[in-house]
Amino acid sequence: MTRSAISDTDWISLARARLSGAAVRIEHSQLLVVIDRAPRVQELRLIVAQPGSLPWYVIGGSKVSTGQAERHGYFITPVGVFPHTTDILDYRALGTFNENHIRGLGLKGMRVWDFGWQTTQQGWGEHAEAEIRLLLHATDPDYLEQRLGRTASKGCVRIPASMNRFLDTHGVLDADYEQAAVSDLRFAAVLLPGRQPSPLAGTLMVVIDSSMAT
């Protein structure tokens, strides 16, 4: 697990605060995907959240890249609690190159989790309010994955291929998708064949900013 500028206790405390602020209660034990967008951190943690007085704990993590400020056309990744629901159908990367010979969503088959349109700020000028399509996805393995750990995206959350595969294989965000897939082939087609869903699978990505707490 990558070493963080903040402690596990801080990760848990900040995640709890975001959930409380969004009036989201943890009714059963589940995994949360928690992102710290603070420029000095730029990391992800998988946190087991439990109801009532049961303890929460961190089980793993990775580096990420979130929205880059002070660059035209780039947006600040919003903080908040973002449910992964069946209102939106995810997709998988095609592995194609853009005009800069970059595979923006990673290798072919990498999962793209879609959290819909979210309100945030432009990363340039007066930081005006803006709407972005908030995605969680892999990135180019040859040129961009080595740069994870710093702000670099246009507002989405970039993760390493290894974390992408872990979340995909164990259905960490797919609790609702698994239920829908029983009767809807669209969701069944998105889910990974041969996956091993975790009994702690949930639906929540939580974006925090530890720099706002200091």
VODRENLUM-806317 format. One record per residue (C-alpha): residue number from 1; residue in three letters; x, y, z. Coordinates in nm, 4 decimals. Example, Ala and Ser with C-alpha at 12.3 -4.5 7.8 and 13.67 -1.06 7.14 Angstrom:
! residues 2
<pavex 1 ALA <1.2300 -0.4500 0.7800>>;
<pavex 2 SER <1.3670 -0.1060 0.7140>>;
This chain:
! residues 214
<pavex 1 MET <0.0000 0.0000 0.0000>>;
<pavex 2 THR <0.1265 0.3467 -0.0842>>;
<pavex 3 ARG <0.2321 0.5637 0.2114>>;
<pavex 4 SER <0.0176 0.8695 0.2699>>;
<pavex 5 ALA <0.0795 1.2214 0.3969>>;
<pavex 6 ILE <-0.2179 1.1647 0.6296>>;
<pavex 7 SER <-0.2806 0.8803 0.8739>>;
<pavex 8 ASP <-0.5380 0.6023 0.8458>>;
<pavex 9 THR <-0.7216 0.7712 1.1319>>;
<pavex 10 ASP <-0.7427 1.0936 0.9309>>;
<pavex 11 TRP <-0.8621 0.9095 0.6200>>;
<pavex 12 ILE <-1.1436 0.7535 0.8203>>;
<pavex 13 SER <-1.2335 1.0757 1.0021>>;
<pavex 14 LEU <-1.2523 1.2782 0.6803>>;
<pavex 15 ALA <-1.4544 1.0102 0.5036>>;
<pavex 16 ARG <-1.6974 0.9960 0.7956>>;
<pavex 17 ALA <-1.7338 1.3750 0.7866>>;
<pavex 18 ARG <-1.8160 1.3732 0.4138>>;
<pavex 19 LEU <-2.0779 1.1037 0.4605>>;
<pavex 20 SER <-2.2307 1.2882 0.7533>>;
<pavex 21 GLY <-2.2387 1.6136 0.5567>>;
<pavex 22 ALA <-2.4207 1.4378 0.2735>>;
<pavex 23 ALA <-2.6638 1.2748 0.5200>>;
<pavex 24 VAL <-2.5493 0.9285 0.4073>>;
<pavex 25 ARG <-2.5747 0.6624 0.6780>>;
<pavex 26 ILE <-2.3866 0.3347 0.6756>>;
<pavex 27 GLU <-2.6546 0.0729 0.7330>>;
<pavex 28 HIS <-2.4375 -0.2337 0.6723>>;
<pavex 29 SER <-2.0664 -0.3144 0.6477>>;
<pavex 30 GLN <-1.9275 -0.2165 0.3090>>;
<pavex 31 LEU <-1.6208 -0.0956 0.1227>>;
<pavex 32 LEU <-1.5793 0.2721 0.0408>>;
<pavex 33 VAL <-1.3521 0.4022 -0.2343>>;
<pavex 34 VAL <-1.2090 0.7199 -0.0815>>;
<pavex 35 ILE <-1.0065 0.9713 -0.2835>>;
<pavex 36 ASP <-0.7999 1.2540 -0.1326>>;
<pavex 37 ARG <-0.7794 1.5278 -0.3955>>;
<pavex 38 ALA <-0.5349 1.7380 -0.1897>>;
<pavex 39 PRO <-0.2389 1.8157 -0.4199>>;
<pavex 40 ARG <0.0110 1.6922 -0.1593>>;
<pavex 41 VAL <-0.1667 1.3567 -0.1255>>;
<pavex 42 GLN <-0.3381 1.2396 -0.4494>>;
<pavex 43 GLU <-0.4166 0.8935 -0.3196>>;
<pavex 44 LEU <-0.7008 0.6418 -0.2868>>;
<pavex 45 ARG <-0.7909 0.4304 0.0125>>;
<pavex 46 LEU <-1.0247 0.1343 0.0407>>;
<pavex 47 ILE <-1.2025 0.1699 0.3744>>;
<pavex 48 VAL <-1.4264 -0.0848 0.5410>>;
<pavex 49 ALA <-1.7155 0.1197 0.6811>>;
<pavex 50 GLN <-1.9384 -0.0403 0.9432>>;
<pavex 51 PRO <-2.2654 0.0646 1.1074>>;
<pavex 52 GLY <-2.3120 0.1916 1.4591>>;
<pavex 53 SER <-2.0128 0.1756 1.6898>>;
<pavex 54 LEU <-1.8282 -0.0912 1.4919>>;
<pavex 55 PRO <-1.4757 0.0146 1.3876>>;
<pavex 56 TRP <-1.3755 0.1339 1.0412>>;
<pavex 57 TYR <-1.0412 0.0407 0.8938>>;
<pavex 58 VAL <-0.8228 0.0895 0.5868>>;
<pavex 59 ILE <-0.7368 -0.2230 0.3842>>;
<pavex 60 GLY <-0.5385 -0.0855 0.0895>>;
<pavex 61 GLY <-0.4801 0.1964 -0.1523>>;
<pavex 62 SER <-0.2941 0.3454 -0.4457>>;
<pavex 63 LYS <-0.1845 0.6703 -0.6023>>;
<pavex 64 VAL <-0.4311 0.8651 -0.8158>>;
<pavex 65 SER <-0.4497 1.1816 -1.0235>>;
<pavex 66 THR <-0.7366 1.4264 -0.9864>>;
<pavex 67 GLY <-0.8215 1.7556 -1.1567>>;
<pavex 68 GLN <-0.5400 1.9969 -1.2278>>;
<pavex 69 ALA <-0.5758 2.3646 -1.1386>>;
<pavex 70 GLU <-0.4353 2.6658 -1.3214>>;
<pavex 71 ARG <-0.4671 2.5055 -1.6634>>;
<pavex 72 HIS <-0.7274 2.6099 -1.9173>>;
<pavex 73 GLY <-0.9788 2.3388 -1.9995>>;
<pavex 74 TYR <-0.9130 2.1482 -1.6769>>;
<pavex 75 PHE <-1.1512 2.1227 -1.3811>>;
<pavex 76 ILE <-1.1221 2.0657 -1.0074>>;
<pavex 77 THR <-1.2425 1.7213 -0.9020>>;
<pavex 78 PRO <-1.5440 1.7863 -0.6758>>;
<pavex 79 VAL <-1.5515 1.6717 -0.3149>>;
<pavex 80 GLY <-1.8542 1.4790 -0.1939>>;
<pavex 81 VAL <-2.0229 1.1408 -0.1818>>;
<pavex 82 PHE <-2.0920 0.9886 -0.5223>>;
<pavex 83 PRO <-2.3098 0.6762 -0.5424>>;
<pavex 84 HIS <-2.2486 0.4327 -0.8265>>;
<pavex 85 THR <-2.6049 0.3547 -0.9312>>;
<pavex 86 THR <-2.7900 0.1771 -1.2079>>;
<pavex 87 ASP <-2.9211 0.5118 -1.3318>>;
<pavex 88 ILE <-2.6104 0.5210 -1.5526>>;
<pavex 89 LEU <-2.4554 0.2392 -1.7541>>;
<pavex 90 ASP <-2.0763 0.2068 -1.7268>>;
<pavex 91 TYR <-1.8531 0.1029 -2.0133>>;
<pavex 92 ARG <-1.5064 -0.0317 -2.0893>>;
<pavex 93 ALA <-1.2076 0.1325 -2.2521>>;
<pavex 94 LEU <-1.1506 0.0611 -2.6193>>;
<pavex 95 GLY <-0.7753 0.1058 -2.5766>>;
<pavex 96 THR <-0.7566 0.3468 -2.8700>>;
<pavex 97 PHE <-0.5057 0.6303 -2.8959>>;
<pavex 98 ASN <-0.5924 0.9987 -2.9130>>;
<pavex 99 GLU <-0.4175 1.2600 -3.1273>>;
<pavex 100 ASN <-0.1289 1.2659 -2.8758>>;
<pavex 101 HIS <-0.0868 0.8860 -2.8941>>;
<pavex 102 ILE <-0.2275 0.8517 -2.5423>>;
<pavex 103 ARG <-0.4787 0.5880 -2.4318>>;
<pavex 104 GLY <-0.6792 0.8173 -2.2074>>;
<pavex 105 LEU <-0.8836 0.5415 -2.0440>>;
<pavex 106 GLY <-0.6083 0.2821 -2.0331>>;
<pavex 107 LEU <-0.5772 -0.0521 -2.2054>>;
<pavex 108 LYS <-0.8645 -0.2168 -2.3870>>;
<pavex 109 GLY <-1.1132 -0.3650 -2.1433>>;
<pavex 110 MET <-1.0318 -0.1407 -1.8474>>;
<pavex 111 ARG <-1.3469 -0.0531 -1.6529>>;
<pavex 112 VAL <-1.4824 0.3015 -1.6549>>;
<pavex 113 TRP <-1.7130 0.3845 -1.3624>>;
<pavex 114 ASP <-1.9501 0.6699 -1.4475>>;
<pavex 115 PHE <-2.0865 0.8898 -1.1682>>;
<pavex 116 GLY <-2.2764 1.1237 -1.3983>>;
<pavex 117 TRP <-2.2749 1.5021 -1.4299>>;
<pavex 118 GLN <-2.1411 1.6778 -1.1208>>;
<pavex 119 THR <-2.1026 2.0426 -1.0279>>;
<pavex 120 THR <-1.7491 2.1644 -0.9720>>;
<pavex 121 GLN <-1.5171 2.4564 -1.0535>>;
<pavex 122 GLN <-1.3055 2.5461 -1.3498>>;
<pavex 123 GLY <-0.9379 2.5089 -1.2705>>;
<pavex 124 TRP <-0.8465 2.8378 -1.4343>>;
<pavex 125 GLY <-0.9398 3.2061 -1.4196>>;
<pavex 126 GLU <-1.2008 3.2922 -1.1602>>;
<pavex 127 HIS <-1.2764 2.9244 -1.0966>>;
<pavex 128 ALA <-1.6311 2.9615 -1.2230>>;
<pavex 129 GLU <-1.8863 2.6909 -1.1536>>;
<pavex 130 ALA <-1.8967 2.4165 -1.4153>>;
<pavex 131 GLU <-2.0434 2.0738 -1.4851>>;
<pavex 132 ILE <-1.8235 1.7722 -1.5570>>;
<pavex 133 ARG <-1.8840 1.4058 -1.6233>>;
<pavex 134 LEU <-1.7188 1.2450 -1.3208>>;
<pavex 135 LEU <-1.5447 0.9187 -1.4091>>;
<pavex 136 LEU <-1.3155 0.6775 -1.2271>>;
<pavex 137 HIS <-1.0837 0.5092 -1.4763>>;
<pavex 138 ALA <-0.7378 0.3785 -1.5610>>;
<pavex 139 THR <-0.4898 0.5767 -1.7690>>;
<pavex 140 ASP <-0.2211 0.5253 -2.0292>>;
<pavex 141 PRO <0.0162 0.2594 -1.8892>>;
<pavex 142 ASP <0.3195 0.3778 -2.0851>>;
<pavex 143 TYR <0.3098 0.7541 -2.0358>>;
<pavex 144 LEU <0.0653 0.8601 -1.7648>>;
<pavex 145 GLU <0.0456 0.5848 -1.5041>>;
<pavex 146 GLN <0.3972 0.6642 -1.3835>>;
<pavex 147 ARG <0.2781 1.0199 -1.3146>>;
<pavex 148 LEU <0.0015 0.9207 -1.0775>>;
<pavex 149 GLY <0.0389 1.0901 -0.7417>>;
<pavex 150 ARG <0.0054 1.4428 -0.8763>>;
<pavex 151 THR <-0.2855 1.6486 -1.0078>>;
<pavex 152 ALA <-0.3094 1.5896 -1.3817>>;
<pavex 153 SER <-0.6611 1.5019 -1.4971>>;
<pavex 154 LYS <-0.9338 1.7175 -1.6488>>;
<pavex 155 GLY <-1.1503 1.6496 -1.3441>>;
<pavex 156 CYS <-1.1942 1.2726 -1.3381>>;
<pavex 157 VAL <-1.0094 1.0351 -1.1052>>;
<pavex 158 ARG <-0.7304 0.8361 -1.2705>>;
<pavex 159 ILE <-0.6171 0.5145 -1.1033>>;
<pavex 160 PRO <-0.3512 0.2524 -1.1822>>;
<pavex 161 ALA <-0.4447 -0.0536 -1.3871>>;
<pavex 162 SER <-0.3856 -0.2779 -1.0846>>;
<pavex 163 MET <-0.6434 -0.0889 -0.8774>>;
<pavex 164 ASN <-0.8831 -0.0802 -1.1725>>;
<pavex 165 ARG <-0.8640 -0.4592 -1.1977>>;
<pavex 166 PHE <-0.9053 -0.5039 -0.8220>>;
<pavex 167 LEU <-1.2183 -0.2881 -0.8055>>;
<pavex 168 ASP <-1.3560 -0.4585 -1.1155>>;
<pavex 169 THR <-1.2787 -0.8168 -1.0119>>;
<pavex 170 HIS <-1.4182 -0.7782 -0.6613>>;
<pavex 171 GLY <-1.7138 -0.5576 -0.7541>>;
<pavex 172 VAL <-1.6160 -0.3027 -0.4914>>;
<pavex 173 LEU <-1.8585 -0.0426 -0.6309>>;
<pavex 174 ASP <-2.0976 -0.2871 -0.7953>>;
<pavex 175 ALA <-2.3493 -0.3872 -0.5288>>;
<pavex 176 ASP <-2.6391 -0.2341 -0.7255>>;
<pavex 177 TYR <-2.5007 -0.3542 -1.0589>>;
<pavex 178 GLU <-2.4904 -0.7144 -0.9390>>;
<pavex 179 GLN <-2.8563 -0.6997 -0.8430>>;
<pavex 180 ALA <-2.9557 -0.5373 -1.1719>>;
<pavex 181 ALA <-2.7530 -0.7873 -1.3760>>;
<pavex 182 VAL <-2.9781 -1.0726 -1.2638>>;
<pavex 183 SER <-3.2585 -0.9457 -1.4873>>;
<pavex 184 ASP <-3.0957 -0.6870 -1.7156>>;
<pavex 185 LEU <-2.8427 -0.7992 -1.9761>>;
<pavex 186 ARG <-2.7048 -0.4456 -2.0145>>;
<pavex 187 PHE <-2.5556 -0.4555 -1.6659>>;
<pavex 188 ALA <-2.4531 -0.8187 -1.6964>>;
<pavex 189 ALA <-2.2554 -0.7254 -2.0088>>;
<pavex 190 VAL <-2.0593 -0.4562 -1.8222>>;
<pavex 191 LEU <-1.9578 -0.6776 -1.5307>>;
<pavex 192 LEU <-1.6347 -0.8737 -1.5597>>;
<pavex 193 PRO <-1.6668 -1.2427 -1.6532>>;
<pavex 194 GLY <-1.5181 -1.4647 -1.3840>>;
<pavex 195 ARG <-1.5336 -1.1896 -1.1239>>;
<pavex 196 GLN <-1.5295 -1.2676 -0.7518>>;
<pavex 197 PRO <-1.7587 -1.0109 -0.5877>>;
<pavex 198 SER <-1.6700 -0.9159 -0.2329>>;
<pavex 199 PRO <-1.9324 -0.9669 0.0391>>;
<pavex 200 LEU <-1.8424 -0.6087 0.1358>>;
<pavex 201 ALA <-1.9200 -0.4655 -0.2092>>;
<pavex 202 GLY <-2.0820 -0.1240 -0.1914>>;
<pavex 203 THR <-2.1667 0.1700 -0.4147>>;
<pavex 204 LEU <-1.9915 0.4772 -0.2766>>;
<pavex 205 MET <-1.6954 0.6822 -0.3963>>;
<pavex 206 VAL <-1.6090 0.9545 -0.1461>>;
<pavex 207 VAL <-1.3829 1.2456 -0.2457>>;
<pavex 208 ILE <-1.2191 1.4298 0.0433>>;
<pavex 209 ASP <-0.9630 1.7099 0.0589>>;
<pavex 210 SER <-0.7299 1.6882 0.3571>>;
<pavex 211 SER <-0.5850 2.0321 0.2752>>;
<pavex 212 MET <-0.9222 2.1872 0.3619>>;
<pavex 213 ALA <-0.9026 2.0415 0.7121>>;
<pavex 214 THR <-0.5806 2.2197 0.8114>>;
